[in-house]
């Protein structure tokens, strides 16, 4: 099988997407990519991300690929079915030292945190378009929303907590552990007292 065929096959197995890192792992020369692009067999959607022409692509994946960034707050609540509002602006969390393309994107509300808490609650899930993306787990999302309650409508926070405590397997120990690390123990405790 030719290298170009290997790339196309890998893309078909991966919802029509391949990254430069995937190609590197396959030990295929980047000239093959250049040829596939010239022949219009694949398209470049972002730096290091290629799709098949018939593929719609995955904007969620494209936004954070190659960056140490995590979907958070309202966007993550949407991914976890704790909010039925499709995000028009993406909440993304990065370290305080991050400066790059995400800073300039008007469709992104960037949250900057200390490096020590960036990975707290980080998980991988499939986006609505089928690619794996980094997102905070439910408990971290709830804590973040309560911590930044001045930026989020209170009815969304209340709805998310209500759904979590009524319809999901709750983990109050994890929420309290996160609250301690995020310095919002009192806020979480007060909120949980009302719900439990």
C-alpha positions as CSV (number, residue, x, y, z in Angstrom):
1,X,0.0,0.0,0.0
2,X,1.3,3.5,-0.9
3,X,1.9,6.0,1.8
4,X,-0.8,8.3,0.3
5,X,-3.3,5.4,0.5
6,X,-2.2,4.7,4.2
7,X,-3.0,8.4,5.0
8,X,-6.4,8.3,3.3
9,X,-7.3,5.0,5.0
10,X,-6.3,6.4,8.4
11,X,-8.4,9.5,7.8
12,X,-11.4,7.4,6.9
13,X,-11.0,5.5,10.1
14,X,-10.8,8.8,12.0
15,X,-13.9,10.5,10.8
16,X,-12.1,12.1,7.8
17,X,-9.4,13.8,9.9
18,X,-5.7,13.4,10.4
19,X,-3.1,15.5,12.2
20,X,0.5,16.1,11.3
21,X,1.5,14.2,14.5
22,X,-0.5,11.2,13.3
23,X,1.4,11.2,10.0
24,X,4.7,11.6,11.8
25,X,3.9,8.5,13.9
26,X,3.2,6.6,10.7
27,X,6.8,7.7,9.6
28,X,5.5,9.1,6.4
29,X,7.4,12.0,4.7
30,X,5.6,15.4,4.7
31,X,6.1,15.5,1.0
32,X,3.2,13.0,0.7
33,X,1.0,15.5,2.5
34,X,2.1,18.3,0.1
35,X,1.2,16.1,-2.9
36,X,-2.2,15.1,-1.5
37,X,-2.9,18.8,-0.9
38,X,-1.8,19.7,-4.4
39,X,-4.0,17.0,-5.9
40,X,-6.9,18.2,-3.7
41,X,-7.4,14.7,-2.1
42,X,-7.2,16.4,1.3
43,X,-7.6,19.9,2.7
44,X,-5.8,21.8,5.4
45,X,-8.2,23.3,7.9
46,X,-5.7,24.5,10.6
47,X,-2.0,24.2,11.1
48,X,-1.3,20.5,11.4
49,X,-4.9,19.4,10.8
50,X,-6.1,17.8,7.5
51,X,-9.5,16.6,6.4
52,X,-11.0,14.7,3.5
53,X,-12.9,17.1,1.1
54,X,-16.2,15.4,1.9
55,X,-15.6,15.8,5.7
56,X,-17.4,18.6,7.5
57,X,-14.5,18.9,10.0
58,X,-14.7,19.5,13.7
59,X,-14.5,23.0,14.9
60,X,-14.2,22.0,18.6
61,X,-11.2,19.8,17.8
62,X,-9.6,22.4,15.5
63,X,-9.8,25.2,18.0
64,X,-7.7,23.5,20.7
65,X,-5.5,21.1,18.7
66,X,-1.8,21.5,19.5
67,X,-2.5,23.9,22.3
68,X,-2.6,23.1,26.0
69,X,-6.2,24.2,26.2
70,X,-9.4,22.7,27.8
71,X,-13.1,23.3,27.2
72,X,-14.6,24.6,30.4
73,X,-17.5,26.5,32.0
74,X,-20.7,26.7,29.8
75,X,-19.2,24.9,26.8
76,X,-18.2,22.0,29.0
77,X,-21.6,21.9,30.6
78,X,-23.1,21.7,27.1
79,X,-20.9,18.7,26.3
80,X,-22.0,17.0,29.6
81,X,-25.7,17.6,28.8
82,X,-26.0,20.0,31.8
83,X,-27.0,22.8,29.6
84,X,-29.1,22.7,26.4
85,X,-27.8,26.0,25.1
86,X,-25.5,25.4,22.1
87,X,-22.4,27.6,22.8
88,X,-22.0,30.6,20.4
89,X,-18.8,31.6,22.3
90,X,-16.5,28.8,23.4
91,X,-15.2,28.8,27.0
92,X,-11.6,27.6,26.9
93,X,-9.2,27.4,29.8
94,X,-5.4,27.8,29.5
95,X,-2.5,28.8,31.8
96,X,-2.0,32.4,32.8
97,X,1.2,32.4,30.8
98,X,-0.6,31.5,27.5
99,X,-0.4,34.1,24.7
100,X,-1.4,33.0,21.2
101,X,-4.1,32.7,18.6
102,X,-6.8,31.9,21.1
103,X,-6.4,35.3,22.7
104,X,-7.4,36.9,19.4
105,X,-10.3,34.7,18.5
106,X,-13.6,36.6,19.0
107,X,-15.5,33.3,19.3
108,X,-13.6,32.3,22.5
109,X,-13.9,33.4,26.0
110,X,-10.5,32.6,27.4
111,X,-10.1,31.7,31.1
112,X,-6.6,31.8,32.5
113,X,-5.6,29.8,35.5
114,X,-2.4,28.8,37.4
115,X,-0.5,26.0,35.8
116,X,-1.0,23.9,39.0
117,X,-4.8,23.7,38.5
118,X,-5.0,23.5,34.7
119,X,-5.2,19.7,34.6
120,X,-7.5,19.4,37.6
121,X,-10.5,17.4,36.3
122,X,-9.2,17.2,32.7
123,X,-10.8,14.4,30.7
124,X,-11.2,13.4,27.0
125,X,-14.6,13.1,25.4
126,X,-15.9,12.9,21.9
127,X,-17.1,16.2,20.5
128,X,-20.5,16.3,18.7
129,X,-18.5,15.9,15.5
130,X,-16.7,12.8,16.7
131,X,-13.1,13.8,17.5
132,X,-11.6,13.5,21.0
133,X,-11.2,16.8,22.8
134,X,-10.0,17.9,26.2
135,X,-12.8,19.1,28.5
136,X,-13.2,19.4,32.3
137,X,-15.2,16.8,34.1
138,X,-18.7,17.7,35.4
139,X,-17.5,18.5,38.9
140,X,-14.8,20.9,37.7
141,X,-17.3,22.6,35.4
142,X,-19.7,23.1,38.3
143,X,-17.0,24.6,40.4
144,X,-15.7,26.8,37.7
145,X,-19.2,28.1,36.9
146,X,-19.8,28.9,40.6
147,X,-16.4,30.5,40.9
148,X,-17.1,32.8,37.9
149,X,-20.8,33.3,38.7
150,X,-20.5,37.0,37.8
151,X,-19.9,36.0,34.1
152,X,-22.6,33.3,33.9
153,X,-26.4,33.7,34.2
154,X,-27.5,32.3,37.5
155,X,-30.3,30.2,36.0
156,X,-27.7,28.2,34.0
157,X,-25.7,27.5,37.1
158,X,-28.8,26.5,39.0
159,X,-30.1,24.3,36.2
160,X,-26.7,22.5,35.9
161,X,-26.5,21.8,39.6
162,X,-30.1,20.6,39.7
163,X,-29.7,18.2,36.8
164,X,-26.4,16.9,38.3
165,X,-27.9,16.3,41.7
166,X,-31.3,14.9,40.5
167,X,-30.4,12.9,37.4
168,X,-26.7,11.9,37.6
169,X,-24.3,10.0,39.8
170,X,-23.1,12.7,42.1
171,X,-19.7,12.9,43.7
172,X,-19.8,15.4,46.4
173,X,-16.4,14.4,47.7
174,X,-14.8,15.3,44.3
175,X,-16.7,18.6,44.2
176,X,-15.4,19.5,47.6
177,X,-11.9,18.4,46.8
178,X,-12.0,20.6,43.6
179,X,-13.6,23.5,45.6
180,X,-10.7,23.4,48.1
181,X,-8.1,23.5,45.3
182,X,-10.0,26.4,43.6
183,X,-10.5,28.3,46.8
184,X,-14.3,28.3,46.7
185,X,-15.1,25.9,49.5
186,X,-17.6,28.3,51.2
187,X,-19.4,29.0,48.0
188,X,-19.8,25.3,47.1
189,X,-20.7,24.4,50.7
190,X,-23.4,27.1,50.8
191,X,-24.7,26.0,47.4
192,X,-24.8,22.3,48.3
193,X,-26.6,23.0,51.6
194,X,-29.5,24.3,49.6
195,X,-29.6,21.4,47.2
196,X,-28.9,18.4,49.5
